[in-house]
Amino acid sequence: MTEQELRALVREAIARAGAAAVRPEDRQPRTPAPAHSSHALFTLAPGDPDGRCLIEPGVACNHCGYCKSYGH
Protein backbone atom coordinates (compact mmCIF):
# COMPACT_ATOMS: atom_id res chain seq x y z
CA MET A 1 0.00 0.00 0.00
CA THR A 2 1.42 3.35 -0.98
CA GLU A 3 1.40 6.46 1.18
CA GLN A 4 -1.23 8.07 -1.05
CA GLU A 5 -3.54 5.04 -0.72
CA LEU A 6 -3.09 5.05 3.03
CA ARG A 7 -3.90 8.77 3.22
CA ALA A 8 -7.04 8.24 1.13
CA LEU A 9 -8.10 5.37 3.39
CA VAL A 10 -7.60 7.49 6.52
CA ARG A 11 -9.53 10.42 5.03
CA GLU A 12 -12.38 8.07 4.13
CA ALA A 13 -12.50 6.64 7.66
CA ILE A 14 -12.47 10.11 9.22
CA ALA A 15 -15.25 11.28 6.93
CA ARG A 16 -17.38 8.24 7.82
CA ALA A 17 -16.78 8.64 11.54
CA GLY A 18 -17.45 12.37 11.45
CA ALA A 19 -20.69 11.97 9.53
CA ALA A 20 -21.92 9.27 11.90
CA ALA A 21 -20.81 11.06 15.07
CA VAL A 22 -22.70 14.33 14.53
CA ARG A 23 -26.10 13.87 13.01
CA PRO A 24 -28.37 16.94 12.74
CA GLU A 25 -31.08 15.26 14.81
CA ASP A 26 -28.57 14.69 17.63
CA ARG A 27 -27.63 18.35 17.88
CA GLN A 28 -29.11 20.19 20.82
CA PRO A 29 -28.77 23.85 21.69
CA ARG A 30 -26.11 24.42 24.29
CA THR A 31 -27.22 25.96 27.54
CA PRO A 32 -24.71 27.51 29.89
CA ALA A 33 -23.89 25.50 32.98
CA PRO A 34 -25.31 27.02 36.13
CA ALA A 35 -22.73 28.91 38.12
CA HIS A 36 -21.83 27.63 41.55
CA SER A 37 -23.16 29.75 44.41
CA SER A 38 -19.61 30.43 45.61
CA HIS A 39 -19.06 32.51 42.47
CA ALA A 40 -21.86 34.96 43.28
CA LEU A 41 -20.93 38.53 44.19
CA PHE A 42 -22.34 40.55 47.08
CA THR A 43 -23.82 43.97 46.52
CA LEU A 44 -21.77 46.55 48.41
CA ALA A 45 -22.23 50.25 48.86
CA PRO A 46 -19.85 52.41 46.81
CA GLY A 47 -16.32 52.13 48.14
CA ASP A 48 -13.92 54.60 49.59
CA PRO A 49 -13.95 57.94 47.72
CA ASP A 50 -10.15 57.95 47.83
CA GLY A 51 -10.06 54.65 45.92
CA ARG A 52 -8.56 52.54 48.70
CA CYS A 53 -9.11 48.79 48.89
CA LEU A 54 -11.80 47.67 51.34
CA ILE A 55 -9.82 44.60 52.39
CA GLU A 56 -6.39 46.24 52.52
CA PRO A 57 -6.83 50.01 52.95
CA GLY A 58 -3.12 50.68 52.53
CA VAL A 59 -3.31 50.01 48.77
CA ALA A 60 -5.41 51.35 45.91
CA CYS A 61 -8.48 49.41 44.81
CA ASN A 62 -7.87 47.50 41.58
CA HIS A 63 -11.51 46.26 41.36
CA CYS A 64 -10.61 42.57 41.70
CA GLY A 65 -13.95 41.79 43.37
CA TYR A 66 -12.43 39.92 46.31
CA CYS A 67 -14.38 42.04 48.81
CA LYS A 68 -17.62 41.16 47.01
CA SER A 69 -17.09 37.41 47.12
CA TYR A 70 -16.13 34.60 49.42
CA GLY A 71 -12.64 34.91 47.99
CA HIS A 72 -13.11 32.57 45.05
N, C-alpha and C positions, 0 to 999 in steps of 0.2 A: 504494500500500500504506500503510495507516495504521500508526501507532505500535503499536497493540494487536496487529495482525496480525503485525507484525515481531517483537514480543516473544513471541508464541505460536510463531512459526516458530523462533526462537532456542531457546526452552525445549524444543521438540520435538527439535531437533538435539542439544542437550546431553543430553537423556534417552536418545536413541539411542546416542550416543557413550559415555555412561557405562555403559549396559547392555552394550555390546559390549566395552568395555575391561576390565571386571572380571567375569569369569565365575566362578562358584563352583569349577569344576574347575581353574581357573588359580591359585587361591589356594593358597599354600604357607605353612606356619608359618615365622615369622621366627626365625632363629637369630642370636644376637649375633655380631658380627664379632670374630675373635680379636684380642686386644690385642697390640700390638707389644712386643717384648722390652724395648725401652728404657723402657717404662712400668712395668716390674716394680719392686717395692720390696725392698730388702735387709732381712734380719732383724738388728736391732742389740740389744745388751744395753740394759737400762734406762738412761736418760740421767742426767745430773747431778742429784743430789738437790736442788740449789739451783734447778733449773729453768733453767739457762743453756743457750744454743744450742750444739750440738756444733761447728758450722761457725764461728760468731762468738761466742765465750764472753763477750764484753762486753755482750751483750743477752739478754733472756729468750727462752726457747724459745716459739714460737707454733705448734708442731706442723705446720709446712708440709710436712714430708716430704722436704725437699731433701737432707738428710744420708742418707736411705735410698734415694736414687735417683741416677741419673747426671745429675741436674739438669734433667730434662725435666718 
